[in-house]
Each structure stands twice: as structure tokens, then as C-alpha cells.
Amino acid sequence: MMVNGARATATRRYLPTSPFKPPPEGPPVERYALDDLVTHDKYGLGRVILVEGDTAVVVDFAPRRVRIMAPFAKMIKL
């Protein structure tokens, strides 16, 4: 399907009667707590200062603070 000249990416629904295997589940989302030390590929070493459930965290990478959305692909807990 084309939308404004670009492909629309939509996840397909798995039907229980399908002869094909269901799509594999993604890896679990890393959970962070306040004051966790993390490293990010772009911003470097930082400390978690706010946790917004499973959706986002705010990290202090002195001198800047960055809000990072899940799934936290470029961030690793130390």
C-alpha cells in the first residue's frame, strides 16, 4: 500500500487458523529505575533521573538531559 509516495508499514494480524507459525515475539523491554547508571551510543555515560513506566526514561548526560523512548536500543544499563 502506498501513502503519499511512501510505503505504509503495518503489522499484520496473526490468524489462529493460519498454517504458518505466529511471528516471534520481540525481546523484552529493559526496565530502568531511578539512579541507574547507563551508557548510550550517542550521549555517553548518564544517570536515570525519571522513569515514565515502560515507555520512556529521562537521563542526565551532564550537561544535557535527554528523554529516551522504549525500546532503548542504543542504551545499556551498567
N, CA, C, O and CB atoms as a CASP TS submission, in Angstrom:
PFRMAT TS
TARGET T0000
AUTHOR 0000-0000-0000
METHOD Language model
MODEL 1
PARENT N/A
ATOM      1  N   MET     1       0.841  -1.178   0.000  1.00  0.00           N
ATOM      2  CA  MET     1       0.000   0.000   0.000  1.00  0.00           C
ATOM      3  C   MET     1       0.885   1.240   0.000  1.00  0.00           C
ATOM      4  O   MET     1       1.851   1.305   0.760  1.00  0.00           O
ATOM      5  CB  MET     1      -0.956  -0.001   1.215  1.00  0.00           C
ATOM      6  N   MET     2       0.582   2.195  -0.812  1.00  0.00           N
ATOM      7  CA  MET     2       1.364   3.423  -0.894  1.00  0.00           C
ATOM      8  C   MET     2       0.559   4.572  -0.290  1.00  0.00           C
ATOM      9  O   MET     2      -0.623   4.745  -0.587  1.00  0.00           O
ATOM     10  CB  MET     2       1.757   3.737  -2.367  1.00  0.00           C
ATOM     11  N   VAL     3       1.215   5.343   0.554  1.00  0.00           N
ATOM     12  CA  VAL     3       0.594   6.519   1.159  1.00  0.00           C
ATOM     13  C   VAL     3       1.523   7.696   0.913  1.00  0.00           C
ATOM     14  O   VAL     3       2.654   7.694   1.399  1.00  0.00           O
ATOM     15  CB  VAL     3       0.322   6.312   2.698  1.00  0.00           C
ATOM     16  N   ASN     4       1.080   8.691   0.179  1.00  0.00           N
ATOM     17  CA  ASN     4       1.889   9.875  -0.145  1.00  0.00           C
ATOM     18  C   ASN     4       3.258   9.497  -0.716  1.00  0.00           C
ATOM     19  O   ASN     4       4.265  10.119  -0.380  1.00  0.00           O
ATOM     20  CB  ASN     4       2.075  10.742   1.103  1.00  0.00           C
ATOM     21  N   GLY     5       3.292   8.494  -1.565  1.00  0.00           N
ATOM     22  CA  GLY     5       4.534   8.109  -2.210  1.00  0.00           C
ATOM     23  C   GLY     5       5.453   7.244  -1.363  1.00  0.00           C
ATOM     24  O   GLY     5       6.548   6.907  -1.812  1.00  0.00           O
ATOM     25  N   ALA     6       5.049   6.873  -0.158  1.00  0.00           N
ATOM     26  CA  ALA     6       5.869   6.031   0.712  1.00  0.00           C
ATOM     27  C   ALA     6       5.080   4.796   1.118  1.00  0.00           C
ATOM     28  O   ALA     6       3.851   4.816   1.191  1.00  0.00           O
ATOM     29  CB  ALA     6       6.335   6.813   1.965  1.00  0.00           C
ATOM     30  N   ARG     7       5.804   3.739   1.377  1.00  0.00           N
ATOM     31  CA  ARG     7       5.128   2.516   1.801  1.00  0.00           C
ATOM     32  C   ARG     7       4.593   2.662   3.217  1.00  0.00           C
ATOM     33  O   ARG     7       5.268   3.192   4.099  1.00  0.00           O
ATOM     34  CB  ARG     7       6.080   1.316   1.717  1.00  0.00           C
ATOM     35  N   ALA     8       3.376   2.188   3.419  1.00  0.00           N
ATOM     36  CA  ALA     8       2.791   2.189   4.762  1.00  0.00           C
ATOM     37  C   ALA     8       3.195   0.881   5.432  1.00  0.00           C
ATOM     38  O   ALA     8       2.935  -0.199   4.903  1.00  0.00           O
ATOM     39  CB  ALA     8       1.217   2.351   4.718  1.00  0.00           C
ATOM     40  N   THR     9       3.821   0.979   6.579  1.00  0.00           N
ATOM     41  CA  THR     9       4.233  -0.224   7.293  1.00  0.00           C
ATOM     42  C   THR     9       3.224  -0.507   8.381  1.00  0.00           C
ATOM     43  O   THR     9       3.025   0.297   9.292  1.00  0.00           O
ATOM     44  CB  THR     9       5.658  -0.073   7.885  1.00  0.00           C
ATOM     45  N   ALA    10       2.599  -1.641   8.277  1.00  0.00           N
ATOM     46  CA  ALA    10       1.605  -2.049   9.266  1.00  0.00           C
ATOM     47  C   ALA    10       1.900  -3.478   9.684  1.00  0.00           C
ATOM     48  O   ALA    10       2.299  -4.305   8.864  1.00  0.00           O
ATOM     49  CB  ALA    10       0.156  -1.921   8.703  1.00  0.00           C
ATOM     50  N   THR    11       1.706  -3.759  10.946  1.00  0.00           N
ATOM     51  CA  THR    11       1.906  -5.124  11.402  1.00  0.00           C
ATOM     52  C   THR    11       0.673  -5.935  11.038  1.00  0.00           C
ATOM     53  O   THR    11      -0.463  -5.489  11.195  1.00  0.00           O
ATOM     54  CB  THR    11       2.182  -5.176  12.933  1.00  0.00           C
ATOM     55  N   ARG    12       0.928  -7.108  10.559  1.00  0.00           N
ATOM     56  CA  ARG    12      -0.177  -7.958  10.159  1.00  0.00           C
ATOM     57  C   ARG    12      -0.677  -8.755  11.350  1.00  0.00           C
ATOM     58  O   ARG    12       0.093  -9.144  12.228  1.00  0.00           O
ATOM     59  CB  ARG    12       0.240  -8.893   9.022  1.00  0.00           C
ATOM     60  N   ARG    13      -1.940  -8.983  11.360  1.00  0.00           N
ATOM     61  CA  ARG    13      -2.589  -9.719  12.428  1.00  0.00           C
ATOM     62  C   ARG    13      -2.382 -11.211  12.194  1.00  0.00           C
ATOM     63  O   ARG    13      -2.484 -11.671  11.057  1.00  0.00           O
ATOM     64  CB  ARG    13      -4.097  -9.372  12.508  1.00  0.00           C
ATOM     65  N   TYR    14      -2.095 -11.972  13.239  1.00  0.00           N
ATOM     66  CA  TYR    14      -1.943 -13.417  13.126  1.00  0.00           C
ATOM     67  C   TYR    14      -3.309 -14.066  13.308  1.00  0.00           C
ATOM     68  O   TYR    14      -4.015 -13.783  14.276  1.00  0.00           O
ATOM     69  CB  TYR    14      -0.924 -13.962  14.172  1.00  0.00           C
ATOM     70  N   LEU    15      -3.673 -14.929  12.380  1.00  0.00           N
ATOM     71  CA  LEU    15      -4.938 -15.644  12.475  1.00  0.00           C
ATOM     72  C   LEU    15      -4.689 -17.041  13.038  1.00  0.00           C
ATOM     73  O   LEU    15      -3.807 -17.746  12.548  1.00  0.00           O
ATOM     74  CB  LEU    15      -5.634 -15.725  11.090  1.00  0.00           C
ATOM     75  N   PRO    16      -5.437 -17.454  14.049  1.00  0.00           N
ATOM     76  CA  PRO    16      -5.217 -18.769  14.662  1.00  0.00           C
ATOM     77  C   PRO    16      -5.373 -19.929  13.681  1.00  0.00           C
ATOM     78  O   PRO    16      -4.793 -20.993  13.896  1.00  0.00           O
ATOM     79  CB  PRO    16      -6.175 -18.959  15.809  1.00  0.00           C
ATOM     80  N   THR    17      -6.136 -19.746  12.620  1.00  0.00           N
ATOM     81  CA  THR    17      -6.348 -20.817  11.650  1.00  0.00           C
ATOM     82  C   THR    17      -5.285 -20.849  10.557  1.00  0.00           C
ATOM     83  O   THR    17      -5.352 -21.680   9.651  1.00  0.00           O
ATOM     84  CB  THR    17      -7.708 -20.672  11.022  1.00  0.00           C
ATOM     85  N   SER    18      -4.318 -19.963  10.635  1.00  0.00           N
ATOM     86  CA  SER    18      -3.267 -19.883   9.623  1.00  0.00           C
ATOM     87  C   SER    18      -2.347 -21.099   9.694  1.00  0.00           C
ATOM     88  O   SER    18      -2.031 -21.565  10.789  1.00  0.00           O
ATOM     89  CB  SER    18      -2.454 -18.594   9.799  1.00  0.00           C
ATOM     90  N   PRO    19      -1.909 -21.623   8.538  1.00  0.00           N
ATOM     91  CA  PRO    19      -0.984 -22.761   8.553  1.00  0.00           C
ATOM     92  C   PRO    19       0.452 -22.334   8.864  1.00  0.00           C
ATOM     93  O   PRO    19       1.324 -23.187   9.030  1.00  0.00           O
ATOM     94  CB  PRO    19      -1.025 -23.482   7.210  1.00  0.00           C
ATOM     95  N   PHE    20       0.707 -21.033   8.946  1.00  0.00           N
ATOM     96  CA  PHE    20       2.051 -20.532   9.206  1.00  0.00           C
ATOM     97  C   PHE    20       2.238 -20.271  10.695  1.00  0.00           C
ATOM     98  O   PHE    20       1.274 -20.055  11.429  1.00  0.00           O
ATOM     99  CB  PHE    20       2.318 -19.250   8.399  1.00  0.00           C
ATOM    100  N   LYS    21       3.486 -20.296  11.120  1.00  0.00           N
ATOM    101  CA  LYS    21       3.794 -20.036  12.525  1.00  0.00           C
ATOM    102  C   LYS    21       3.493 -18.572  12.863  1.00  0.00           C
ATOM    103  O   LYS    21       3.579 -17.709  11.990  1.00  0.00           O
ATOM    104  CB  LYS    21       5.280 -20.372  12.830  1.00  0.00           C
ATOM    105  N   PRO    22       3.139 -18.283  14.123  1.00  0.00           N
ATOM    106  CA  PRO    22       2.943 -16.886  14.508  1.00  0.00           C
ATOM    107  C   PRO    22       4.284 -16.165  14.497  1.00  0.00           C
ATOM    108  O   PRO    22       5.326 -16.797  14.670  1.00  0.00           O
ATOM    109  CB  PRO    22       2.277 -16.783  15.908  1.00  0.00           C
ATOM    110  N   PRO    23       4.271 -14.856  14.297  1.00  0.00           N
ATOM    111  CA  PRO    23       5.543 -14.112  14.291  1.00  0.00           C
ATOM    112  C   PRO    23       6.199 -14.185  15.664  1.00  0.00           C
ATOM    113  O   PRO    23       5.503 -14.211  16.679  1.00  0.00           O
ATOM    114  CB  PRO    23       5.316 -12.630  13.884  1.00  0.00           C
ATOM    115  N   PRO    24       7.527 -14.218  15.707  1.00  0.00           N
ATOM    116  CA  PRO    24       8.206 -14.303  17.007  1.00  0.00           C
ATOM    117  C   PRO    24       7.988 -13.033  17.808  1.00  0.00           C
ATOM    118  O   PRO    24       7.866 -11.942  17.252  1.00  0.00           O
ATOM    119  CB  PRO    24       9.710 -14.555  16.819  1.00  0.00           C
ATOM    120  N   GLU    25       7.941 -13.190  19.120  1.00  0.00           N
ATOM    121  CA  GLU    25       7.785 -12.035  19.994  1.00  0.00           C
ATOM    122  C   GLU    25       9.121 -11.303  20.076  1.00  0.00           C
ATOM    123  O   GLU    25      10.185 -11.919  20.014  1.00  0.00           O
ATOM    124  CB  GLU    25       7.292 -12.462  21.414  1.00  0.00           C
ATOM    125  N   GLY    26       9.051  -9.993  20.214  1.00  0.00           N
ATOM    126  CA  GLY    26      10.264  -9.195  20.334  1.00  0.00           C
ATOM    127  C   GLY    26      10.904  -9.432  21.697  1.00  0.00           C
ATOM    128  O   GLY    26      10.265  -9.975  22.598  1.00  0.00           O
ATOM    129  N   PRO    27      12.152  -9.030  21.850  1.00  0.00           N
ATOM    130  CA  PRO    27      12.815  -9.199  23.141  1.00  0.00           C
ATOM    131  C   PRO    27      12.137  -8.319  24.189  1.00  0.00           C
ATOM    132  O   PRO    27      11.568  -7.283  23.846  1.00  0.00           O
ATOM    133  CB  PRO    27      14.324  -8.857  23.035  1.00  0.00           C
ATOM    134  N   PRO    28      12.191  -8.715  25.458  1.00  0.00           N
ATOM    135  CA  PRO    28      11.548  -7.902  26.494  1.00  0.00           C
ATOM    136  C   PRO    28      12.226  -6.532  26.622  1.00  0.00           C
ATOM    137  O   PRO    28      13.430  -6.397  26.405  1.00  0.00           O
ATOM    138  CB  PRO    28      11.584  -8.639  27.849  1.00  0.00           C
ATOM    139  N   VAL    29      11.444  -5.544  26.970  1.00  0.00           N
ATOM    140  CA  VAL    29      11.964  -4.184  27.119  1.00  0.00           C
ATOM    141  C   VAL    29      12.719  -4.086  28.437  1.00  0.00           C
ATOM    142  O   VAL    29      12.225  -4.518  29.478  1.00  0.00           O
ATOM    143  CB  VAL    29      10.816  -3.132  27.060  1.00  0.00           C
ATOM    144  N   GLU    30      13.917  -3.517  28.385  1.00  0.00           N
ATOM    145  CA  GLU    30      14.737  -3.331  29.580  1.00  0.00           C
ATOM    146  C   GLU    30      14.009  -2.398  30.548  1.00  0.00           C
ATOM    147  O   GLU    30      13.403  -1.415  30.124  1.00  0.00           O
ATOM    148  CB  GLU    30      16.142  -2.759  29.212  1.00  0.00           C
ATOM    149  N   ARG    31      14.066  -2.700  31.832  1.00  0.00           N
ATOM    150  CA  ARG    31      13.437  -1.855  32.845  1.00  0.00           C
ATOM    151  C   ARG    31      14.519  -1.080  33.578  1.00  0.00           C
ATOM    152  O   ARG    31      15.554  -1.630  33.956  1.00  0.00           O
ATOM    153  CB  ARG    31      12.590  -2.701  33.842  1.00  0.00           C
ATOM    154  N   TYR    32      14.261   0.203  33.771  1.00  0.00           N
ATOM    155  CA  TYR    32      15.211   1.076  34.447  1.00  0.00           C
ATOM    156  C   TYR    32      14.575   1.634  35.708  1.00  0.00           C
ATOM    157  O   TYR    32      13.357   1.799  35.784  1.00  0.00           O
ATOM    158  CB  TYR    32      15.674   2.218  33.516  1.00  0.00           C
ATOM    159  N   ALA    33      15.411   1.924  36.697  1.00  0.00           N
ATOM    160  CA  ALA    33      14.967   2.522  37.952  1.00  0.00           C
ATOM    161  C   ALA    33      15.716   3.834  38.149  1.00  0.00           C
ATOM    162  O   ALA    33      16.712   4.098  37.475  1.00  0.00           O
ATOM    163  CB  ALA    33      15.202   1.553  39.160  1.00  0.00           C
ATOM    164  N   LEU    34      15.229   4.654  39.077  1.00  0.00           N
ATOM    165  CA  LEU    34      15.906   5.909  39.389  1.00  0.00           C
ATOM    166  C   LEU    34      17.339   5.642  39.808  1.00  0.00           C
ATOM    167  O   LEU    34      17.622   4.661  40.496  1.00  0.00           O
ATOM    168  CB  LEU    34      15.161   6.672  40.492  1.00  0.00           C
ATOM    169  N   ASP    35      18.228   6.506  39.396  1.00  0.00           N
ATOM    170  CA  ASP    35      19.653   6.463  39.725  1.00  0.00           C
ATOM    171  C   ASP    35      20.423   5.303  39.087  1.00  0.00           C
ATOM    172  O   ASP    35      21.565   5.049  39.468  1.00  0.00           O
ATOM    173  CB  ASP    35      19.808   6.387  41.201  1.00  0.00           C
ATOM    174  N   ASP    36      19.817   4.590  38.116  1.00  0.00           N
ATOM    175  CA  ASP    36      20.576   3.579  37.373  1.00  0.00           C
ATOM    176  C   ASP    36      21.616   4.281  36.508  1.00  0.00           C
ATOM    177  O   ASP    36      21.319   5.290  35.869  1.00  0.00           O
ATOM    178  CB  ASP    36      19.630   2.693  36.495  1.00  0.00           C
ATOM    179  N   LEU    37      22.835   3.747  36.488  1.00  0.00           N
ATOM    180  CA  LEU    37      23.865   4.256  35.582  1.00  0.00           C
ATOM    181  C   LEU    37      23.694   3.568  34.238  1.00  0.00           C
ATOM    182  O   LEU    37      23.515   2.352  34.170  1.00  0.00           O
ATOM    183  CB  LEU    37      25.304   4.020  36.157  1.00  0.00           C
ATOM    184  N   VAL    38      23.751   4.361  33.160  1.00  0.00           N
ATOM    185  CA  VAL    38      23.572   3.831  31.810  1.00  0.00           C
ATOM    186  C   VAL    38      24.632   4.421  30.894  1.00  0.00           C
ATOM    187  O   VAL    38      25.249   5.443  31.198  1.00  0.00           O
ATOM    188  CB  VAL    38      22.150   4.139  31.274  1.00  0.00           C
ATOM    189  N   THR    39      24.826   3.758  29.773  1.00  0.00           N
ATOM    190  CA  THR    39      25.663   4.316  28.719  1.00  0.00           C
ATOM    191  C   THR    39      24.857   4.284  27.426  1.00  0.00           C
ATOM    192  O   THR    39      24.132   3.326  27.155  1.00  0.00           O
ATOM    193  CB  THR    39      27.017   3.525  28.573  1.00  0.00           C
ATOM    194  N   HIS    40      24.992   5.338  26.636  1.00  0.00           N
ATOM    195  CA  HIS    40      24.251   5.478  25.391  1.00  0.00           C
ATOM    196  C   HIS    40      25.249   5.660  24.261  1.00  0.00           C
ATOM    197  O   HIS    40      26.268   6.331  24.430  1.00  0.00           O
ATOM    198  CB  HIS    40      23.250   6.671  25.455  1.00  0.00           C
ATOM    199  N   ASP    41      24.960   5.064  23.103  1.00  0.00           N
ATOM    200  CA  ASP    41      25.871   5.139  21.964  1.00  0.00           C
ATOM    201  C   ASP    41      26.140   6.575  21.518  1.00  0.00           C
ATOM    202  O   ASP    41      27.244   6.877  21.065  1.00  0.00           O
ATOM    203  CB  ASP    41      25.310   4.346  20.808  1.00  0.00           C
ATOM    204  N   LYS    42      25.164   7.457  21.634  1.00  0.00           N
ATOM    205  CA  LYS    42      25.328   8.834  21.154  1.00  0.00           C
ATOM    206  C   LYS    42      25.714   9.801  22.273  1.00  0.00           C
ATOM    207  O   LYS    42      26.546  10.684  22.064  1.00  0.00           O
ATOM    208  CB  LYS    42      24.043   9.309  20.493  1.00  0.00           C
ATOM    209  N   TYR    43      25.119   9.645  23.463  1.00  0.00           N
ATOM    210  CA  TYR    43      25.287  10.632  24.526  1.00  0.00           C
ATOM    211  C   TYR    43      26.327  10.259  25.579  1.00  0.00           C
ATOM    212  O   TYR    43      26.764  11.130  26.331  1.00  0.00           O
ATOM    213  CB  TYR    43      23.983  10.854  25.195  1.00  0.00           C
ATOM    214  N   GLY    44      26.732   9.004  25.657  1.00  0.00           N
ATOM    215  CA  GLY    44      27.751   8.585  26.617  1.00  0.00           C
ATOM    216  C   GLY    44      27.172   8.132  27.948  1.00  0.00           C
ATOM    217  O   GLY    44      26.088   7.551  27.998  1.00  0.00           O
ATOM    218  N   LEU    45      27.905   8.403  29.031  1.00  0.00           N
ATOM    219  CA  LEU    45      27.549   7.950  30.374  1.00  0.00           C
ATOM    220  C   LEU    45      26.512   8.881  30.989  1.00  0.00           C
ATOM    221  O   LEU    45      26.610  10.102  30.867  1.00  0.00           O
ATOM    222  CB  LEU    45      28.799   7.874  31.270  1.00  0.00           C
ATOM    223  N   GLY    46      25.505   8.288  31.658  1.00  0.00           N
ATOM    224  CA  GLY    46      24.467   9.103  32.280  1.00  0.00           C
ATOM    225  C   GLY    46      23.805   8.382  33.427  1.00  0.00           C
ATOM    226  O   GLY    46      24.101   7.222  33.714  1.00  0.00           O
ATOM    227  N   ARG    47      22.883   9.105  34.094  1.00  0.00           N
ATOM    228  CA  ARG    47      22.152   8.562  35.239  1.00  0.00           C
ATOM    229  C   ARG    47      20.660   8.806  35.012  1.00  0.00           C
ATOM    230  O   ARG    47      20.262   9.909  34.639  1.00  0.00           O
ATOM    231  CB  ARG    47      22.635   9.215  36.586  1.00  0.00           C
ATOM    232  N   VAL    48      19.826   7.772  35.238  1.00  0.00           N
ATOM    233  CA  VAL    48      18.382   7.884  35.061  1.00  0.00           C
ATOM    234  C   VAL    48      17.827   8.785  36.165  1.00  0.00           C
ATOM    235  O   VAL    48      18.061   8.543  37.349  1.00  0.00           O
ATOM    236  CB  VAL    48      17.697   6.474  35.084  1.00  0.00           C
ATOM    237  N   ILE    49      17.081   9.836  35.763  1.00  0.00           N
ATOM    238  CA  ILE    49      16.513  10.746  36.751  1.00  0.00           C
ATOM    239  C   ILE    49      14.989  10.720  36.778  1.00  0.00           C
ATOM    240  O   ILE    49      14.380  11.264  37.699  1.00  0.00           O
ATOM    241  CB  ILE    49      16.986  12.145  36.481  1.00  0.00           C
ATOM    242  N   LEU    50      14.353  10.085  35.760  1.00  0.00           N
ATOM    243  CA  LEU    50      12.898   9.977  35.724  1.00  0.00           C
ATOM    244  C   LEU    50      12.515   8.751  34.907  1.00  0.00           C
ATOM    245  O   LEU    50      13.052   8.532  33.821  1.00  0.00           O
ATOM    246  CB  LEU    50      12.255  11.262  35.128  1.00  0.00           C
ATOM    247  N   VAL    51      11.587   7.949  35.427  1.00  0.00           N
ATOM    248  CA  VAL    51      11.096   6.766  34.724  1.00  0.00           C
ATOM    249  C   VAL    51       9.619   6.991  34.415  1.00  0.00           C
ATOM    250  O   VAL    51       8.831   7.260  35.322  1.00  0.00           O
ATOM    251  CB  VAL    51      11.310   5.455  35.574  1.00  0.00           C
ATOM    252  N   GLU    52       9.243   6.885  33.151  1.00  0.00           N
ATOM    253  CA  GLU    52       7.860   7.058  32.715  1.00  0.00           C
ATOM    254  C   GLU    52       7.273   5.701  32.339  1.00  0.00           C
ATOM    255  O   GLU    52       6.972   5.453  31.171  1.00  0.00           O
ATOM    256  CB  GLU    52       7.775   8.043  31.518  1.00  0.00           C
ATOM    257  N   GLY    53       7.110   4.829  33.323  1.00  0.00           N
ATOM    258  CA  GLY    53       6.573   3.491  33.080  1.00  0.00           C
ATOM    259  C   GLY    53       7.497   2.696  32.169  1.00  0.00           C
ATOM    260  O   GLY    53       8.718   2.739  32.321  1.00  0.00           O
ATOM    261  N   ASP    54       6.906   1.967  31.215  1.00  0.00           N
ATOM    262  CA  ASP    54       7.688   1.193  30.253  1.00  0.00           C
ATOM    263  C   ASP    54       7.900   1.956  28.952  1.00  0.00           C
ATOM    264  O   ASP    54       8.446   1.403  27.997  1.00  0.00           O
ATOM    265  CB  ASP    54       7.004  -0.133  29.968  1.00  0.00           C
ATOM    266  N   THR    55       7.472   3.225  28.898  1.00  0.00           N
ATOM    267  CA  THR    55       7.508   3.951  27.630  1.00  0.00           C
ATOM    268  C   THR    55       8.735   4.823  27.431  1.00  0.00           C
ATOM    269  O   THR    55       9.213   4.951  26.303  1.00  0.00           O
ATOM    270  CB  THR    55       6.304   4.795  27.518  1.00  0.00           C
ATOM    271  N   ALA    56       9.262   5.428  28.495  1.00  0.00           N
ATOM    272  CA  ALA    56      10.390   6.348  28.322  1.00  0.00           C
ATOM    273  C   ALA    56      11.119   6.560  29.641  1.00  0.00           C
ATOM    274  O   ALA    56      10.582   6.300  30.718  1.00  0.00           O
ATOM    275  CB  ALA    56       9.909   7.697  27.760  1.00  0.00           C
ATOM    276  N   VAL    57      12.352   7.039  29.531  1.00  0.00           N
ATOM    277  CA  VAL    57      13.133   7.458  30.695  1.00  0.00           C
ATOM    278  C   VAL    57      13.807   8.779  30.359  1.00  0.00           C
ATOM    279  O   VAL    57      14.077   9.074  29.194  1.00  0.00           O
ATOM    280  CB  VAL    57      14.191   6.373  31.101  1.00  0.00           C
ATOM    281  N   VAL    58      14.076   9.571  31.394  1.00  0.00           N
ATOM    282  CA  VAL    58      14.843  10.801  31.222  1.00  0.00           C
ATOM    283  C   VAL    58      16.190  10.561  31.877  1.00  0.00           C
ATOM    284  O   VAL    58      16.268  10.169  33.042  1.00  0.00           O
ATOM    285  CB  VAL    58      14.104  12.058  31.842  1.00  0.00           C
ATOM    286  N   VAL    59      17.252  10.800  31.116  1.00  0.00           N
ATOM    287  CA  VAL    59      18.608  10.516  31.591  1.00  0.00           C
ATOM    288  C   VAL    59      19.405  11.814  31.604  1.00  0.00           C
ATOM    289  O   VAL    59      19.344  12.607  30.665  1.00  0.00           O
ATOM    290  CB  VAL    59      19.310   9.442  30.696  1.00  0.00           C
ATOM    291  N   ASP    60      20.153  12.015  32.686  1.00  0.00           N
ATOM    292  CA  ASP    60      21.034  13.172  32.816  1.00  0.00           C
ATOM    293  C   ASP    60      22.402  12.776  32.286  1.00  0.00           C
ATOM    294  O   ASP    60      23.121  11.999  32.915  1.00  0.00           O
ATOM    295  CB  ASP    60      21.122  13.668  34.303  1.00  0.00           C
ATOM    296  N   PHE    61      22.761  13.321  31.113  1.00  0.00           N
ATOM    297  CA  PHE    61      24.054  13.075  30.487  1.00  0.00           C
ATOM    298  C   PHE    61      24.922  14.319  30.638  1.00  0.00           C
ATOM    299  O   PHE    61      25.572  14.724  29.675  1.00  0.00           O
ATOM    300  CB  PHE    61      23.887  12.693  28.987  1.00  0.00           C
ATOM    301  N   ALA    62      24.951  14.924  31.791  1.00  0.00           N
ATOM    302  CA  ALA    62      25.589  16.210  32.064  1.00  0.00           C
ATOM    303  C   ALA    62      26.428  16.700  30.887  1.00  0.00           C
ATOM    304  O   ALA    62      27.347  15.996  30.468  1.00  0.00           O
ATOM    305  CB  ALA    62      26.458  16.104  33.303  1.00  0.00           C
ATOM    306  N   PRO    63      26.160  17.816  30.370  1.00  0.00           N
ATOM    307  CA  PRO    63      25.311  18.908  30.835  1.00  0.00           C
ATOM    308  C   PRO    63      23.895  18.882  30.276  1.00  0.00           C
ATOM    309  O   PRO    63      23.154  19.837  30.507  1.00  0.00           O
ATOM    310  CB  PRO    63      25.943  20.204  30.487  1.00  0.00           C
ATOM    311  N   ARG    64      23.477  17.850  29.558  1.00  0.00           N
ATOM    312  CA  ARG    64      22.125  17.837  28.999  1.00  0.00           C
ATOM    313  C   ARG    64      21.304  16.687  29.559  1.00  0.00           C
ATOM    314  O   ARG    64      21.839  15.677  30.016  1.00  0.00           O
ATOM    315  CB  ARG    64      22.180  17.742  27.478  1.00  0.00           C
ATOM    316  N   ARG    65      19.989  16.869  29.512  1.00  0.00           N
ATOM    317  CA  ARG    65      19.045  15.817  29.904  1.00  0.00           C
ATOM    318  C   ARG    65      18.287  15.403  28.654  1.00  0.00           C
ATOM    319  O   ARG    65      17.846  16.244  27.870  1.00  0.00           O
ATOM    320  CB  ARG    65      18.058  16.304  31.039  1.00  0.00           C
ATOM    321  N   VAL    66      18.142  14.080  28.478  1.00  0.00           N
ATOM    322  CA  VAL    66      17.531  13.563  27.257  1.00  0.00           C
ATOM    323  C   VAL    66      16.430  12.580  27.629  1.00  0.00           C
ATOM    324  O   VAL    66      16.607  11.728  28.499  1.00  0.00           O
ATOM    325  CB  VAL    66      18.592  12.883  26.345  1.00  0.00           C
ATOM    326  N   ARG    67      15.280  12.714  26.952  1.00  0.00           N
ATOM    327  CA  ARG    67      14.179  11.755  27.121  1.00  0.00           C
ATOM    328  C   ARG    67      14.348  10.692  26.044  1.00  0.00           C
ATOM    329  O   ARG    67      14.387  11.000  24.853  1.00  0.00           O
ATOM    330  CB  ARG    67      12.756  12.460  27.022  1.00  0.00           C
ATOM    331  N   ILE    68      14.448   9.444  26.473  1.00  0.00           N
ATOM    332  CA  ILE    68      14.683   8.341  25.546  1.00  0.00           C
ATOM    333  C   ILE    68      13.487   7.399  25.595  1.00  0.00           C
ATOM    334  O   ILE    68      13.070   6.945  26.660  1.00  0.00           O
ATOM    335  CB  ILE    68      16.004   7.583  25.891  1.00  0.00           C
ATOM    336  N   MET    69      12.949   7.121  24.411  1.00  0.00           N
ATOM    337  CA  MET    69      11.770   6.263  24.291  1.00  0.00           C
ATOM    338  C   MET    69      12.160   4.789  24.224  1.00  0.00           C
ATOM    339  O   MET    69      13.255   4.444  23.779  1.00  0.00           O
ATOM    340  CB  MET    69      10.958   6.647  23.052  1.00  0.00           C
ATOM    341  N   ALA    70      11.244   3.920  24.673  1.00  0.00           N
ATOM    342  CA  ALA    70      11.436   2.476  24.566  1.00  0.00           C
ATOM    343  C   ALA    70      11.465   2.120  23.091  1.00  0.00           C
ATOM    344  O   ALA    70      10.782   2.779  22.308  1.00  0.00           O
ATOM    345  CB  ALA    70      10.309   1.686  25.318  1.00  0.00           C
ATOM    346  N   PRO    71      12.194   1.148  22.683  1.00  0.00           N
ATOM    347  CA  PRO    71      12.807   0.014  23.386  1.00  0.00           C
ATOM    348  C   PRO    71      14.249   0.220  23.813  1.00  0.00           C
ATOM    349  O   PRO    71      14.928  -0.768  24.093  1.00  0.00           O
ATOM    350  CB  PRO    71      12.743  -1.180  22.528  1.00  0.00           C
ATOM    351  N   PHE    72      14.754   1.432  23.880  1.00  0.00           N
ATOM    352  CA  PHE    72      16.079   1.735  24.409  1.00  0.00           C
ATOM    353  C   PHE    72      17.188   0.980  23.681  1.00  0.00           C
ATOM    354  O   PHE    72      18.093   0.450  24.326  1.00  0.00           O
ATOM    355  CB  PHE    72      16.129   1.412  25.883  1.00  0.00           C
ATOM    356  N   ALA    73      17.135   0.922  22.362  1.00  0.00           N
ATOM    357  CA  ALA    73      18.048   0.110  21.560  1.00  0.00           C
ATOM    358  C   ALA    73      19.515   0.517  21.720  1.00  0.00           C
ATOM    359  O   ALA    73      20.394  -0.343  21.671  1.00  0.00           O
ATOM    360  CB  ALA    73      17.660   0.200  20.106  1.00  0.00           C
ATOM    361  N   LYS    74      19.796   1.801  21.910  1.00  0.00           N
ATOM    362  CA  LYS    74      21.188   2.253  21.961  1.00  0.00           C
ATOM    363  C   LYS    74      21.671   2.495  23.383  1.00  0.00           C
ATOM    364  O   LYS    74      22.733   3.087  23.580  1.00  0.00           O
ATOM    365  CB  LYS    74      21.351   3.518  21.152  1.00  0.00           C
ATOM    366  N   MET    75      20.905   2.044  24.384  1.00  0.00           N
ATOM    367  CA  MET    75      21.259   2.312  25.769  1.00  0.00           C
ATOM    368  C   MET    75      21.434   1.000  26.528  1.00  0.00           C
ATOM    369  O   MET    75      20.659   0.058  26.362  1.00  0.00           O
ATOM    370  CB  MET    75      20.187   3.190  26.443  1.00  0.00           C
ATOM    371  N   ILE    76      22.476   0.961  27.370  1.00  0.00           N
ATOM    372  CA  ILE    76      22.790  -0.233  28.145  1.00  0.00           C
ATOM    373  C   ILE    76      22.915   0.145  29.616  1.00  0.00           C
ATOM    374  O   ILE    76      23.542   1.146  29.964  1.00  0.00           O
ATOM    375  CB  ILE    76      24.095  -0.904  27.634  1.00  0.00           C
ATOM    376  N   LYS    77      22.306  -0.674  30.472  1.00  0.00           N
ATOM    377  CA  LYS    77      22.408  -0.457  31.917  1.00  0.00           C
ATOM    378  C   LYS    77      23.747  -0.972  32.401  1.00  0.00           C
ATOM    379  O   LYS    77      24.172  -2.065  32.024  1.00  0.00           O
ATOM    380  CB  LYS    77      21.246  -1.155  32.676  1.00  0.00           C
ATOM    381  N   LEU    78      24.420  -0.180  33.243  1.00  0.00           N
ATOM    382  CA  LEU    78      25.722  -0.587  33.776  1.00  0.00           C
ATOM    383  C   LEU    78      25.573  -1.222  35.151  1.00  0.00           C
ATOM    384  O   LEU    78      26.566  -1.626  35.756  1.00  0.00           O
ATOM    385  CB  LEU    78      26.671   0.614  33.852  1.00  0.00           C
TER
END
